[in-house]
Amino acid sequence: GSTILALQQFVVVKNAVPSVSAKVANEYTSGGGACYAGTNNTLQVNLTNDGLIDATYTVDLYVNGEKLDSTEVSVAVGEKTVVYLTDDTIRPITAATVNGAENAEKVNYTVVISDKLSGAVLSESTLTPTVLYNGNLGKDFAYPAESITPFNSISINGDIIIDTKADSTYLAAGNLSKTDVWTIELPAGATVVNGYVYVAYNWDKTDGTIPVWTTTFNNVAISPLASYRDQSNLGTYGKYGYGLVVYDVSDLIQNGENTFVLEKISGMTAVYPSTLVVLYNVSGSEAIKNVYMFNGADLLANSNNLAGRTAAANSVLDIDLPMFIENAKLHIFAASAQSGEGNLIVNGQTFTNVWSGSSNSTNEYIVDLTDSIASSNSVSFVATGSTILALQQFIVVDLATPTASDLQKLIDETPADGVLNLSNLNFADVSNVNITKDITLVGDNLVINTLGDGNPVFNIASDVEKVSISGVEFVANNGDVLVKAIAKNGTDDLSIVNPAIELTNNTVTPANENVVTKSITFFELEAERAVLAPSNPITIQDNNIADGVKTFAFEVAGLNDGSGIDIPQGGSINTNGSATVKKATVISSKDITTTTVNTKLDGKNAGKNFSITLKDSTGKVLANKEVIIYFNNKAYKRTTDAKGVATLKVAMAKKGTYGVLVSFLGDKDYDASYVTAKVKVNPQKVKIKVPTKKIKSSKKTKVLTATLTNSKGKAIKGKKLTFTVNGKKYTAKTNSKGIAKVKVKLSKKKTYKVTVKFAGDNTYKKLTKKGKAVIK
């Protein structure tokens, strides 16, 4: 065609480059988010490939400018994926990690997403959460860290009643009061030992303290005995309290209806159903239960937990493990415990999905511990769902009643020269238990009920060198010999070789009113020779023996055609056996009663004389004769005066009934003789002065005092006094002036009753005095 001008030409190519949109979140996002203290933290990154081509991204996590984690992920066009990044820094749990702390730390997180091929940065996101502890993980992660704590350990011969009210008794935050009624049916002869009301609560706004409410039990105002609290510590509601309040109603429980009333402020707290716990004894019952009570409150939830941590209340329940167990059960309590929200791990055994309550309930789960109970029991209360409150835990052990065969087995299994601790055991039908080795038997709250079949309870063989028995309460029957030892003949013509015997701090009581105490012998030594000249010490001291019981008897075997003869107290021992005729002798004495002596306060001359009189069989007094007085593990040589009297000063610091054995070993003219007696030492009386204290309520430190003196007004040092005021107990030891001081927490202006108690000890008698404290 006609003229045309050809010009430049361009090729335009549209290049598809990678692109991404991202959303970054930490584990807890509400209220500004949180970085958990005490554990690592996980961040979640939601990626969307909003570009035109498939891409591989590099995702980097920076914490305060330092790269801590990185990963790569390939995403097709239009697809989405989730990436998790880990901040493995473990930040300490301190006061600064408590919700609302003024010096709270913040963490700067930056997540950078770039194209792997080109390195081009495609996205950058930042988060600045506050470092907080996560209270939902358990109190191991709280500030301060806490665990369930021992509350009470008690042995009863009755039973325990545990009664939790129904869900319908839940008191919502907006309601003002609740009334719980328990109907208790105690068996005949029952006596309440302890009673407690357990009240769990939630959503409490009382700013980190115990909830504000008033309570009565059977129309008597009651105050909390103990309280426990926890909080989630996260977000706007992180300060709201979940916890437990315990009331002591031991003196208020009655057979029949028992009424608990709680009144509170509207909107401040919600209250779960209450639990009443009653422990009682039954007169004459031989069934023994040990109850170990542990209290606490731990708010748990398995939410906001991208890292998959175990949210659990971990506890160790340490107990004095009984030796003989019939069965054992663990009672575990929880509030708001719904299905699917919790497992338990007890001594390594897992129990899954144990709860079936509601958000308004208090529930109890019982684990059979009979085959797994130990002195230290591990319990892990694991949360697997939303909010759940772990509460108190009780171990209830039914003790089996051991018998003579069990006791024999324990002795046989104890190595020679070993110590066998039999504390807190109650043996039945015990007879003819053989001790064939050197051994020490010790007990605290140990009871041995005898069979009463005419055989000794303990037989100590002649080749044993030493046996010690202490802390036993013997419940004896007619004709019982409680401990019997056999002596061998010595190498000379007169001596006997006996096991060394220590019988201390034991008690002997009759089994019932038909038992004649004079028929009971505490310790009997048997020998072939009719000479009371033991080669090894026999220590019988600090025992509490019923009136009439023979403390000691010496039996000569082989006399009276082999049937033996029991020489009575004060009897003479005929050692003639030849043509030489000796006169028989008699030692007479009287039991005495005295009081304890503290030589530092009472002086070296304090005490009371124990005296004996030595006569021949015609009643003639024997002067200038040596007698040996065995008392309190010592032998004292005394010479009779012109009236045949020998005296020993008794000045004991410890109360109790002491045995005295007096021997006259004889001489060329007179036969040997002996006598046993008792010295009863009662504790000294004391005085307590409790002055009325007037203290200003504004005074920061409030101190109460009491003074402890002996009956003569001399100060007693180093003794514990217990002050009870406003339902709380305080203890302190007396100083050199006999004064004990305690700091008390009393803020309300009023007059408080003050009770001061001295529990008594081996030297001094117990006493309780009352006073007043006026807060003005």
Summary of the structure (lengths in Angstrom):
residues: 776
radius of gyration: 39.2
end to end distance: 121.5
largest distance: 179.9
contacts: 2521
relative contact order: 0.06
helix: 4%
strand: 52%
